[in-house]
Amino acid sequence: MASRRKEHQEDAKMRVFQMINENPHLSSRELAQKVRISNGSAYYLLITLIEKGFVKLGNFKKSSPKSKYAYFLTPKGIREKSLLTHSFIERKREEFEVLRAEIKALEEEVGLSSEAAPSPREANND
């Protein structure tokens, strides 16, 4: 299984791909805020993605200074985004199953059955 640091980096890369796909005109600072990483990390990640050919930087001199650059996913970047998304989903499914088993074991330990115990959402709705 991948280390936590590697998982965090892959998650950040996937979120950057998603943000660029949704809004190519985001600045690296805006990307950092949306992805919840430092400005330096966002800049480094963008440079790395550009160097690897996943993202292309477009220059639009006629637009306002704030949005004179845009980031675009290349076909290679679209494929990488797809692979990262698939990996993310699989990892989260595995985590979900581990949590489900842990919850079941804890419920059995304290004498609760999952059918009899209301979920926190159900308890809040009463």
C-alpha positions in Angstrom: 0.0 0.0 0.0 1.2 3.5 -0.8 2.6 5.7 2.0 0.3 8.4 3.4 2.6 11.1 1.9 2.3 9.6 -1.6 -1.5 9.3 -1.2 -1.7 12.9 -0.1 0.4 14.0 -3.2 -1.8 11.9 -5.5 -5.0 13.4 -4.0 -3.6 16.9 -4.5 -2.6 16.1 -8.1 -6.1 14.7 -8.8 -7.8 17.8 -7.2 -5.5 20.1 -9.3 -6.5 18.2 -12.5 -10.2 18.6 -11.5 -9.8 22.3 -10.8 -8.0 23.0 -14.0 -10.6 21.0 -15.9 -13.4 23.1 -14.3 -11.7 26.5 -14.6 -8.5 26.8 -16.7 -8.0 30.4 -15.7 -7.4 29.8 -12.0 -4.1 31.2 -10.8 -1.6 29.0 -8.9 -2.6 30.9 -5.7 -6.3 30.1 -6.3 -5.5 26.5 -7.1 -3.6 26.3 -3.8 -6.5 27.7 -1.8 -9.0 25.3 -3.5 -6.9 22.2 -3.2 -5.8 23.3 0.4 -2.1 23.1 -0.2 0.6 25.8 0.2 1.3 28.3 -2.7 4.7 26.8 -3.1 3.4 23.3 -3.3 0.8 24.4 -5.9 3.5 26.2 -8.0 5.8 23.1 -7.8 3.0 20.8 -8.7 1.9 22.9 -11.7 5.5 23.1 -13.0 5.9 19.3 -12.6 2.6 18.7 -14.4 3.7 21.0 -17.2 7.1 19.3 -17.5 5.6 15.9 -17.6 3.2 17.0 -20.4 0.0 16.6 -18.4 -0.8 20.3 -18.4 -0.2 23.0 -21.0 0.2 26.6 -20.1 -1.6 29.0 -22.4 -0.8 32.7 -22.7 -3.6 35.2 -23.5 -2.1 38.7 -23.8 -5.4 40.3 -24.8 -7.2 39.3 -21.6 -6.9 41.1 -18.2 -3.6 40.8 -16.3 -5.2 38.6 -13.7 -6.2 35.9 -16.2 -3.5 36.2 -18.8 -2.5 32.6 -18.3 -4.6 29.4 -18.5 -3.8 25.8 -17.7 -5.2 23.1 -19.9 -5.2 19.4 -19.5 -3.4 17.7 -22.4 -4.7 14.3 -23.7 -1.9 12.7 -21.6 -3.2 14.8 -18.6 -6.7 13.6 -19.2 -5.5 10.0 -19.1 -3.5 10.6 -15.9 -6.5 12.3 -14.3 -8.6 9.2 -15.2 -6.0 6.8 -13.7 -5.7 8.9 -10.5 -9.5 9.0 -10.1 -9.8 5.3 -10.5 -7.0 4.7 -8.0 -8.6 7.2 -5.6 -12.0 5.4 -5.8 -10.4 2.0 -5.2 -8.5 3.3 -2.2 -11.5 4.9 -0.7 -13.6 1.8 -1.1 -10.9 -0.2 0.7 -10.9 2.4 3.5 -14.7 2.2 3.7 -14.7 -1.6 4.1 -12.0 -1.4 6.8 -14.1 1.3 8.7 -17.3 -0.8 8.2 -15.6 -3.8 9.8 -14.2 -1.7 12.6 -17.6 -0.2 13.4 -19.2 -3.7 13.3 -16.6 -5.0 15.8 -17.1 -2.0 18.1 -20.9 -2.4 18.0 -20.5 -6.1 18.9 -18.1 -5.2 21.7 -20.6 -2.9 23.3 -23.6 -5.1 22.6 -25.2 -3.1 19.9 -26.5 -4.6 16.7 -26.2 -2.6 13.6 -29.9 -3.1 12.9 -31.1 -1.9 16.3 -28.7 1.1 16.7 -29.8 4.3 14.9 -27.2 6.0 12.8 -26.1 9.4 14.0 -28.1 11.0 11.1 -31.2 9.2 12.1 -30.7 10.2 15.8 -30.3 13.8 14.8 -33.5 13.8 12.7 -35.7 12.8 15.6 
